[in-house]
Amino acid sequence: MLKDNELKNIEGGFSLGVGLLIGGLVTFFIGVIDGYVRPLACR
């Protein structure tokens, strides 16, 4: 069984902040590409 200190020292994996950043960037670029491919006029 791992001790509490050993669990806190484990590094690596995929952090939540990095996942949110990548998801936000992907969403932004999809929106930019969609705006150029299928521009919608203001109503």
Rosetta blueprint (number, residue, H / E / L):
1 M L
2 L L
3 K L
4 D H
5 N H
6 E H
7 L H
8 K H
9 N L
10 I L
11 E L
12 G L
13 G L
14 F L
15 S L
16 L H
17 G H
18 V H
19 G H
20 L H
21 L H
22 I H
23 G H
24 G H
25 L H
26 V H
27 T H
28 F H
29 F H
30 I H
31 G H
32 V H
33 I H
34 D H
35 G H
36 Y H
37 V H
38 R L
39 P L
40 L L
41 A L
42 C L
43 R L
